[in-house]
């Protein structure tokens, strides 16, 4: 099969504990007529809810012909287990479900409930074309542009054009500014980041920008010191123990002062603040997306109110 690859991925793979009963072995088949990234993400979110199972993931992307499907079904027969699929071709769907019934394994069309709910609400039928979310459309190129933007405006290295950002993250060192910007960029959000440095705040003309939504990032001082030490471990050969100990970048009192000063600065600017301590990049990005959504909604509402007032004033004067 030239257009398909198979990857076996072990999920929830942990070192066995003799005092704990062995995890139940489960083979999970993921079958898609596109790249399968959506299917894989949903499946792994599902599996993460089960601590006492060990999943052997069989990944089957780009299944678009009867011959390809036959090979998948043969592997399901050889390694029985639940089947999650995203296939739009009705004939292939029926064949897969029929064969799974004969084998005696559950076969679930993962996206069907979502599509049916949307169709029911809008009254519009689904198009039924594989991989539409990966089409090289305007949105795809906007995401690519957003990634380029994030790289160009990383760590305050460039201010020329930063006014085009959707969001600007400001935080002390090691608050995951760069990975968060890249994550947001992959969702089409133009994100820039600026380091907060004691006694050297961002320039006034940047703080006065109206388009970007500014978000302050902060973290527990102890956690920051841990992260910074990890960053510098690779440089231990270049730094003596004494230099490391005297490094204000790692001094807990200095870091505490740095974090407090940053928080006061963010509050003075009226920015929303996110404490990223123990947060994943995904969680931080999700919170930023909510902030961005709310802020833009407020702006649109204010703009509409202003337009309505202007229209009312015009009608009154005439």
C-alpha positions as CSV (number, residue, x, y, z in Angstrom):
1,X,0.0,0.0,0.0
2,X,1.9,3.0,-1.2
3,X,-0.2,5.7,0.2
4,X,-0.5,4.5,3.8
5,X,1.8,4.1,6.7
6,X,1.3,2.2,9.9
7,X,2.7,3.3,13.3
8,X,2.3,1.4,16.5
9,X,2.4,3.8,19.5
10,X,2.2,2.7,23.1
11,X,0.1,5.0,25.2
12,X,0.1,5.1,29.0
13,X,3.4,3.2,28.9
14,X,4.7,3.0,32.5
15,X,7.3,0.9,34.3
16,X,5.6,-2.1,35.9
17,X,5.1,-2.1,39.7
18,X,5.1,-5.6,41.2
19,X,2.5,-4.4,43.8
20,X,0.1,-3.1,41.2
21,X,-2.0,-5.4,39.0
22,X,-0.8,-5.4,35.3
23,X,-2.6,-3.0,33.0
24,X,-5.1,-4.5,30.6
25,X,-3.7,-4.7,27.0
26,X,-5.9,-3.1,24.4
27,X,-5.2,-2.8,20.6
28,X,-6.8,0.4,19.3
29,X,-7.2,0.8,15.5
30,X,-7.4,4.4,14.1
31,X,-8.6,4.5,10.5
32,X,-8.8,7.7,8.5
33,X,-9.1,8.8,4.9
34,X,-7.0,11.9,5.6
35,X,-3.9,12.6,7.7
36,X,-5.7,11.2,10.8
37,X,-4.3,14.0,13.1
38,X,-7.8,14.9,14.3
39,X,-8.7,11.2,14.9
40,X,-5.4,10.6,16.8
41,X,-5.9,13.6,19.0
42,X,-9.4,12.6,20.0
43,X,-8.4,9.0,20.6
44,X,-5.5,10.0,22.8
45,X,-7.8,12.3,24.8
46,X,-10.1,9.4,25.3
47,X,-7.3,6.9,26.3
48,X,-5.9,9.4,28.8
49,X,-9.0,8.9,30.9
50,X,-8.1,5.3,31.6
51,X,-5.2,4.6,34.0
52,X,-5.4,0.8,34.0
53,X,-5.1,0.0,30.4
54,X,-2.1,-0.3,28.1
55,X,-2.9,0.7,24.5
56,X,-1.2,-0.5,21.4
57,X,-2.2,2.0,18.8
58,X,-2.5,0.9,15.2
59,X,-2.6,4.1,13.0
60,X,-4.0,3.9,9.5
61,X,-4.1,7.3,7.7
62,X,-5.0,8.0,4.0
63,X,-7.2,4.9,3.6
64,X,-9.1,5.8,0.4
65,X,-9.4,2.6,-1.6
66,X,-11.0,-0.9,-1.2
67,X,-7.6,-2.5,-1.3
68,X,-6.2,-0.3,1.4
69,X,-9.3,-1.0,3.6
70,X,-8.9,-4.7,3.1
71,X,-5.4,-4.6,4.5
72,X,-6.8,-2.7,7.5
73,X,-9.5,-5.2,8.1
74,X,-7.1,-8.1,7.9
75,X,-5.0,-6.4,10.6
76,X,-8.1,-5.9,12.8
77,X,-8.8,-9.6,12.4
78,X,-5.2,-10.5,13.4
79,X,-5.2,-8.0,16.3
80,X,-8.8,-7.5,17.5
81,X,-9.6,-4.3,19.3
82,X,-11.8,-1.2,19.2
83,X,-11.9,0.7,15.9
84,X,-12.2,4.5,15.7
85,X,-12.6,5.9,12.2
86,X,-13.1,9.0,10.1
87,X,-14.2,7.8,6.7
88,X,-16.6,9.8,4.5
89,X,-17.1,7.3,1.7
90,X,-20.4,5.5,2.6
91,X,-19.5,2.2,0.9
92,X,-16.2,2.0,2.8
93,X,-17.9,2.9,6.1
94,X,-20.5,0.2,5.7
95,X,-17.8,-2.4,4.8
96,X,-15.6,-1.5,7.8
97,X,-18.6,-1.6,10.2
98,X,-19.9,-4.8,8.8
99,X,-16.5,-6.6,9.1
100,X,-16.0,-5.2,12.6
101,X,-19.4,-6.6,13.6
102,X,-18.3,-10.0,12.3
103,X,-15.0,-9.8,14.2
104,X,-16.9,-8.7,17.3
105,X,-15.1,-5.4,18.0
106,X,-16.7,-1.9,18.4
107,X,-16.4,0.4,15.4
108,X,-17.0,4.1,16.1
109,X,-17.3,7.0,13.6
110,X,-15.7,9.6,15.8
111,X,-16.8,12.7,14.0
112,X,-20.4,11.7,13.3
113,X,-22.0,13.1,16.5
114,X,-20.3,16.5,15.9
115,X,-21.3,16.6,12.2
116,X,-24.9,15.5,13.0
117,X,-25.2,18.2,15.7
118,X,-24.0,20.9,13.3
119,X,-26.1,19.7,10.5
120,X,-29.2,19.5,12.7
121,X,-28.6,23.1,14.0
122,X,-27.9,24.7,10.7
123,X,-30.1,22.6,8.4
124,X,-27.2,22.1,6.1
125,X,-25.8,18.7,5.0
126,X,-22.1,17.9,5.4
127,X,-20.0,18.0,2.2
128,X,-18.4,14.7,2.7
129,X,-14.9,15.4,1.4
130,X,-11.9,13.8,3.2
131,X,-9.4,16.1,4.9
132,X,-11.1,19.4,4.3
133,X,-9.5,20.8,7.4
134,X,-6.1,20.3,5.8
135,X,-6.9,22.1,2.5
136,X,-4.4,24.6,1.3
137,X,-6.9,27.4,1.6
138,X,-6.6,31.0,2.8
139,X,-6.7,30.0,6.4
140,X,-3.8,27.5,5.9
141,X,-1.6,30.3,4.5
142,X,-2.7,32.6,7.3
143,X,-1.4,30.0,9.8
144,X,1.9,29.8,8.0
145,X,2.2,33.6,8.1
146,X,1.4,33.6,11.8
147,X,4.2,31.2,12.5
148,X,6.6,33.4,10.5
149,X,5.3,36.4,12.5
150,X,5.9,34.6,15.9
151,X,9.5,33.8,14.9
152,X,10.2,37.3,13.7
153,X,8.8,38.9,16.9
154,X,10.3,36.5,19.4
155,X,11.8,37.8,22.7
156,X,11.5,41.5,21.8
157,X,14.1,41.1,19.0
158,X,12.0,43.3,16.6
159,X,9.4,46.0,17.2
160,X,9.0,47.2,13.6
161,X,5.6,45.8,12.6
162,X,4.6,44.4,16.0
163,X,1.5,46.6,15.8
164,X,0.1,43.9,13.5
165,X,0.1,41.3,16.3
166,X,-3.2,39.9,17.6
167,X,-1.6,39.3,21.0
168,X,1.6,40.3,22.7
169,X,2.9,38.3,25.6
170,X,5.0,40.0,28.2
171,X,6.8,38.0,31.0
172,X,9.9,37.4,32.9
173,X,12.4,34.9,31.6
174,X,11.3,31.2,31.4
175,X,7.6,31.8,31.4
176,X,7.1,29.8,28.1
177,X,6.6,32.9,26.0
178,X,8.1,31.5,22.8
179,X,6.4,28.0,22.8
180,X,3.1,29.6,23.6
181,X,3.5,32.1,20.7
182,X,4.3,29.2,18.3
183,X,1.3,27.2,19.6
184,X,-1.0,30.2,19.1
185,X,0.5,30.8,15.6
186,X,-0.4,27.3,14.5
187,X,-4.0,28.3,15.2
188,X,-3.7,31.4,13.0
189,X,-3.1,33.9,15.8
190,X,-0.3,36.4,15.3
191,X,1.5,36.4,18.6
192,X,4.6,38.3,19.6
193,X,6.5,38.3,22.9
194,X,8.6,40.7,24.9
195,X,10.7,39.9,27.9
196,X,10.0,41.8,31.1
197,X,13.4,43.1,32.3
198,X,13.8,44.9,35.6
199,X,14.4,48.7,35.1
200,X,13.9,48.2,31.3
201,X,10.2,48.1,30.6
202,X,8.9,47.9,27.0
203,X,9.0,51.2,25.1
204,X,6.1,53.6,25.6
205,X,5.1,53.5,21.9
206,X,4.7,49.8,22.2
207,X,2.6,50.0,25.3
208,X,0.3,52.5,23.5
209,X,-0.6,50.1,20.7
210,X,-4.3,49.6,20.3
211,X,-4.6,46.5,18.1
212,X,-2.7,43.9,20.0
213,X,-4.1,42.4,23.2
214,X,-1.4,42.4,25.9
215,X,-1.2,39.5,28.3
216,X,1.2,39.3,31.2
217,X,2.8,36.0,32.1
218,X,4.1,35.2,35.6
219,X,5.3,32.2,37.6
220,X,6.1,31.0,41.0
221,X,9.6,32.3,41.9
222,X,10.8,28.9,43.2
223,X,9.6,27.2,40.0
224,X,11.3,29.9,37.9
225,X,14.6,29.3,39.7
226,X,14.3,25.6,39.0
227,X,13.7,26.2,35.3
228,X,16.5,28.7,35.0
229,X,18.9,26.3,36.7
230,X,17.9,23.6,34.2
231,X,18.6,26.0,31.4
232,X,22.1,26.8,32.7
233,X,23.1,23.2,33.4
234,X,24.4,22.9,29.8
235,X,26.6,25.9,30.5
236,X,28.1,24.5,33.7
237,X,31.4,23.9,32.0
238,X,31.6,27.6,31.2
239,X,30.4,28.8,34.5
240,X,32.2,28.1,37.8
241,X,30.2,27.0,40.9
242,X,30.9,30.5,42.4
243,X,29.6,32.2,39.3
244,X,26.5,30.1,39.4
245,X,25.9,30.9,43.1
246,X,26.4,34.6,42.5
247,X,24.2,34.7,39.4
248,X,21.3,37.1,40.1
249,X,19.3,35.2,37.5
250,X,19.1,32.4,40.0
251,X,19.0,34.3,43.3
252,X,15.6,33.5,44.9
253,X,15.3,37.0,46.5
254,X,16.1,38.7,43.2
255,X,13.7,36.5,41.3
256,X,10.9,37.2,43.9
257,X,11.5,40.9,43.4
258,X,11.4,40.5,39.6
259,X,8.1,38.6,39.7
260,X,6.5,41.2,42.1
261,X,7.7,44.1,40.0
262,X,6.3,42.4,36.8
263,X,2.9,41.8,38.5
264,X,2.8,45.5,39.6
265,X,3.7,46.6,36.1
266,X,1.0,44.4,34.5
267,X,-1.6,45.7,36.9
268,X,-0.6,49.3,36.2
269,X,-1.1,48.6,32.5
270,X,-4.5,47.0,33.1
271,X,-3.4,43.7,31.4
272,X,-4.9,40.3,32.1
273,X,-2.3,38.1,33.9
274,X,-1.8,34.4,33.6
275,X,0.2,32.4,36.2
276,X,1.9,29.7,34.1
277,X,3.2,27.7,37.1
278,X,2.6,24.0,36.4
279,X,0.5,24.9,33.3
280,X,1.2,23.3,30.0
281,X,1.7,25.5,26.9
282,X,-1.7,24.2,25.6
283,X,-3.5,25.3,28.8
284,X,-1.8,28.8,28.7
285,X,-2.7,29.2,25.0
286,X,-6.3,28.2,25.6
287,X,-6.6,30.8,28.4
288,X,-5.1,33.4,26.0
289,X,-7.5,32.5,23.3
290,X,-10.4,33.0,25.7
291,X,-9.0,36.4,26.7
292,X,-8.5,37.4,23.1
293,X,-12.1,36.3,22.2
294,X,-13.6,38.3,25.0
295,X,-11.5,41.4,24.3
296,X,-12.4,41.3,20.6
297,X,-16.1,40.9,21.4
298,X,-16.0,43.9,23.7
299,X,-14.3,45.9,21.0
300,X,-16.9,45.0,18.4
301,X,-19.7,45.8,20.8
302,X,-18.1,49.2,21.5
303,X,-17.6,49.9,17.8
304,X,-21.2,49.0,17.1
305,X,-22.4,51.2,19.9
306,X,-20.3,54.1,18.5
307,X,-21.7,53.5,15.0
308,X,-25.2,53.5,16.3
309,X,-24.7,56.7,18.2
310,X,-23.2,58.4,15.1
311,X,-26.2,57.2,13.0
312,X,-28.6,58.5,15.6
313,X,-26.8,61.9,15.7
314,X,-26.9,62.1,11.9
315,X,-30.6,61.4,11.8
316,X,-31.3,63.9,14.5
317,X,-29.3,66.7,12.8
318,X,-31.1,66.0,9.5
